[in-house]
Amino acid sequence: MRPSGRNLDELRPVAIETGVMRHAEGSCMIRIGDTQVICSASLEERAPPFLRNTGQGWVTAEYGMLPRATTTRNRREASSGKQTGRTVEIQRLIGRSLRACVDRQALGERQITVDCDVISADGGTRCAAITGGWVALRLAANSLLSAGLISSDPVLDHVAGVSCGLYAGQPVLDLDYAEDSEAGADGNFIMRGDGRLVEVQLSAEGAVFSRAQLDGLMDLAQRGIEQLVAAQKAAL
């Protein structure tokens, strides 16, 4: 029995609300259970220096967590003058994941930065950030198309992320914090809408796992991604 009472293959309730930030070219609030992330996409009409005169654009991401997103207060990273290794790793993952669905030539020499700010954390924040970040990116691309600044759609497909792991010896979809903190193995699965993998982060925490268990987790992840893509479509 899962602590939440969910079925092994059941996502937490998913809700995506668009247009939550007035000035951003694209924005949304994504809620997956008690995890909530605000995602905003900001457009700059110039590419990073390393892409100058290449005709290609760039998509990058930043990730942060508010001090009381968790059960106890976390110190603001700005007060220490640097980001933690966890934050840097997560925002790089978000950026890689979003670029996997973008035609950077079609984007032209401009940059879209997707900011993902966690206001409530109950497991799966990086996956929620990727799923919501794609919605913000999609809306920003729509604004470019509507303004006639680009002639072809740079967003090639959906991208979403979901966690899967082994809890009490059973494969489960979309771990919340109670499960994540006690999982025998847990991972993050990032996929495009066509089912192709972008990235898999999976490690044993308390017990090794078999190839058959890995395959089972992959199947769970794919079912979860399909539902998240459906939620993205419904939000748009």
C-alpha positions in Angstrom: 0.0 0.0 0.0 1.4 3.4 -1.0 1.3 6.1 1.8 -1.1 8.2 -0.4 -3.4 5.2 -1.1 -2.8 5.6 -4.9 -2.5 2.6 -7.2 1.0 1.6 -8.3 0.5 3.1 -11.7 -1.4 6.3 -10.6 -0.2 9.8 -11.0 -1.0 12.4 -8.4 -3.6 14.9 -9.5 -2.2 17.2 -12.3 -3.3 20.8 -12.9 -1.6 23.3 -15.2 -2.8 27.0 -15.3 -1.4 29.2 -18.0 -0.8 32.9 -18.1 0.1 33.3 -14.4 2.8 35.9 -15.0 1.8 39.1 -16.7 5.1 40.1 -18.4 6.5 36.7 -19.4 6.2 35.6 -23.0 5.0 32.3 -21.6 4.1 31.1 -18.1 2.2 28.5 -16.1 1.7 27.1 -12.7 1.9 23.4 -12.6 0.6 21.4 -9.6 1.3 17.7 -9.3 -0.1 16.7 -6.0 1.4 19.0 -3.4 4.3 19.9 -5.6 3.8 23.3 -7.2 6.2 25.1 -9.6 5.8 28.4 -11.4 7.4 28.3 -14.9 8.0 31.4 -17.0 9.7 31.8 -20.4 11.5 35.0 -21.3 12.6 35.9 -24.8 15.8 37.8 -25.7 16.4 39.0 -29.2 20.0 37.8 -29.2 21.7 34.5 -28.9 24.5 33.7 -26.5 28.0 34.8 -27.7 29.0 31.3 -28.6 26.2 31.1 -31.2 26.7 34.6 -32.7 26.4 34.6 -36.5 25.4 30.9 -36.6 21.7 31.5 -37.3 20.9 29.3 -34.3 19.1 30.1 -31.1 19.3 28.7 -27.6 17.0 27.5 -24.8 18.3 27.5 -21.3 16.7 27.2 -17.8 17.1 28.3 -14.2 15.7 26.5 -11.2 15.2 27.7 -7.6 13.2 26.7 -4.5 11.6 29.2 -2.2 12.8 29.0 1.5 9.5 27.5 2.8 8.8 25.2 -0.2 9.8 22.4 2.2 8.8 21.5 5.7 11.7 23.5 7.2 13.1 26.7 5.9 16.0 26.5 3.5 18.4 29.4 3.3 18.2 31.4 0.1 21.1 30.5 -2.1 21.6 34.2 -3.0 22.6 34.8 0.7 25.5 32.4 0.4 26.6 33.9 -2.9 26.4 30.7 -4.9 24.0 27.9 -6.1 24.2 24.5 -4.6 25.4 21.6 -6.8 21.9 20.2 -6.7 20.4 23.4 -8.1 23.0 23.5 -10.9 22.5 19.9 -11.8 18.7 20.3 -12.0 18.6 23.4 -14.1 21.1 21.8 -16.5 18.7 18.9 -16.8 15.8 21.2 -17.5 17.7 23.0 -20.2 18.9 19.8 -21.9 15.3 18.4 -21.8 13.7 21.5 -23.4 16.4 21.8 -26.1 15.6 18.2 -27.1 12.3 19.4 -28.5 13.5 22.6 -30.2 14.7 23.3 -33.8 17.3 25.9 -32.9 17.7 26.9 -36.5 14.0 27.7 -36.7 14.3 29.7 -33.5 16.9 32.0 -35.1 19.5 34.0 -33.2 17.5 34.6 -30.0 17.4 32.9 -26.6 14.5 31.7 -24.4 15.2 31.3 -20.7 12.8 29.2 -18.8 12.7 30.0 -15.0 11.3 27.3 -12.7 10.5 28.4 -9.2 9.3 25.8 -6.7 6.8 27.2 -4.2 5.8 23.8 -2.7 7.9 20.6 -2.8 6.6 17.1 -2.2 8.8 15.1 -4.5 9.3 15.3 -8.3 10.1 19.0 -8.5 12.5 18.6 -11.4 10.0 16.5 -13.4 7.3 19.0 -12.7 9.6 21.9 -13.8 10.3 20.1 -17.1 6.6 19.4 -17.7 5.5 22.9 -16.8 8.6 24.5 -18.4 7.6 23.0 -21.8 4.2 24.7 -21.5 5.9 28.0 -20.9 8.3 27.4 -23.8 5.4 26.5 -26.1 3.6 29.7 -25.2 6.7 31.8 -25.9 7.1 30.1 -29.3 3.5 30.9 -30.0 4.1 34.5 -29.3 7.0 34.5 -31.8 4.8 32.9 -34.5 1.9 35.3 -33.9 4.2 38.3 -34.2 5.7 37.0 -37.4 9.2 37.0 -36.0 9.7 33.4 -37.1 8.3 31.5 -40.1 8.3 28.0 -38.8 7.5 26.4 -35.5 10.7 25.7 -33.5 9.0 23.4 -31.0 9.2 19.9 -32.5 7.3 17.8 -29.9 6.2 17.7 -26.3 8.6 17.0 -23.5 7.6 15.9 -20.0 9.2 14.2 -17.0 8.0 11.8 -14.4 9.6 9.9 -11.5 9.4 6.1 -11.0 10.9 3.9 -8.4 10.8 0.8 -6.2 8.9 1.4 -3.0 8.4 -1.5 -0.5 9.7 -3.7 -3.3 7.1 -2.6 -5.8 7.4 -0.4 -8.9 5.5 2.8 -8.5 4.8 5.8 -10.6 5.3 9.4 -9.6 6.9 9.2 -6.2 5.9 11.8 -3.5 8.3 12.7 -0.8 7.2 10.0 1.6 8.0 7.4 -1.0 11.1 9.1 -2.4 12.7 9.3 1.0 12.3 5.5 1.5 12.6 4.2 -2.0 14.8 1.2 -2.7 15.5 2.7 -6.1 14.2 5.9 -7.7 14.7 7.7 -11.0 13.6 10.5 -13.3 12.4 9.6 -16.8 12.3 12.4 -19.4 10.6 11.6 -22.7 9.3 13.4 -25.8 5.7 13.0 -26.8 6.7 10.5 -29.4 7.9 8.2 -26.7 11.6 8.6 -27.4 13.9 9.1 -24.4 15.6 12.3 -23.6 17.3 11.3 -20.3 17.0 8.7 -17.6 18.4 9.2 -14.1 18.0 6.0 -12.1 20.0 4.7 -9.1 19.7 2.1 -6.4 19.2 3.7 -3.0 18.8 0.7 -0.7 18.8 -2.3 -2.9 20.0 -3.2 -6.4 17.4 -3.8 -9.1 17.1 -6.2 -12.0 16.8 -5.6 -15.7 13.2 -6.8 -15.5 12.4 -4.2 -12.8 14.1 -1.5 -15.0 11.8 -2.5 -17.9 8.8 -2.3 -15.6 9.8 1.2 -14.5 10.2 2.2 -18.1 6.7 1.0 -18.9 5.3 2.9 -15.9 7.1 6.0 -17.0 5.8 5.9 -20.5 2.2 5.6 -19.2 2.8 8.6 -16.9 4.4 10.7 -19.7 1.4 10.0 -21.9 -0.9 11.4 -19.2 1.3 14.4 -18.6 1.4 15.2 -22.4 -2.4 15.0 -22.4 -2.4 17.5 -19.5 -0.1 19.8 -21.4 -2.4 19.7 -24.4 -5.5 20.4 -22.2 -3.8 23.4 -20.6 -3.1 24.9 -24.1 
